[in-house]
Amino acid sequence: MGLIIGLVIVFGSIAKGYTMHGGDLAVLYQPNEYLILGGCGLGAVLIGSNPATVISIIKKTIGLIKPSPYDRAAFSELLQVLYGIFYAARKDGLVGIESHVENPHESEIFTKFASFEQNHHAVSFLADTLKVLLTGAVEDHHLSDILDLDLDQHHHEALVAPKVLQTVSDAMPGFGIVAAVLGIIITMGKIGGSAAAIGEAVGAALVGTFLGILLAYGVLSPIAQALEGRAEAEERYMACIRTALLSFARGDPPITSVEFARRNIAPDVRPTFSELEEMTRRRGTD
């Protein structure tokens, strides 16, 4: 929602201020300038990456319309999932959770919490790590290395889209200058004609510069920053799972492992210890 409101404010304030000075909005409609900037931007993305990145940028940008999935409720559900699976492992042994980790999307623990069950990376990260623990062949420091490798790779992939978008944003003012220069070249061919025709051609050329700067600082760069923020929020979510798993692997009680995870949550979305106690009390006491 913030994406839509922000864009409305950016374009609305520009349009209002422009018309208050007596500007004609119709002059800003220059399809040739839009084509040059849009084509240059898309071409630059394809040269530096691949079509999958373009699709990823589009999907993630559309996703910004919805609220962040990593809110207080999502972290509360995550803590309950972690406690539930650790409690089951302590009660029935690691063998008791084998069915949950082998078929996580059929697990009554995982499927009870929609925000977690729909996060495919989180589900596979937790389930695959528990499978490793079931083998009993991995020491604590090796487990830490495995988890860090997984999270580093995933975070690197998550940052590809915002980095590419930021790169295009940085290039947009330059593309705007290209469009403006092409317009000036056309204008030079009109010298000797009417002053009105020359002025109209210069105005059309300057739209390219205006549009390039606007897209860079008013649209693309803020979107790239928002996508990076989502990636950072996801990283914190996954880091909670990592912290809890390492604690559980050391032999800590379920409530202690989940408390380690809770302390890893940003304060603005972190459930209180009392809330954690209330959530875990539903499954029994340690």
Secondary structure as UniProt FT lines:
FT   HELIX           2..20
FT   TURN            21..22
FT   HELIX           25..28
FT   HELIX           31..48
FT   HELIX           51..63
FT   TURN            64..65
FT   HELIX           72..92
FT   HELIX           94..97
FT   HELIX           98..102
FT   HELIX           104..106
FT   TURN            108..112
FT   HELIX           114..117
FT   HELIX           120..135
FT   HELIX           140..158
FT   HELIX           160..188
FT   TURN            189..192
FT   HELIX           195..214
FT   HELIX           215..220
FT   HELIX           221..249
FT   TURN            250..251
FT   HELIX           254..263
FT   HELIX           267..269
FT   HELIX           273..281
FT   TURN            282..283
//
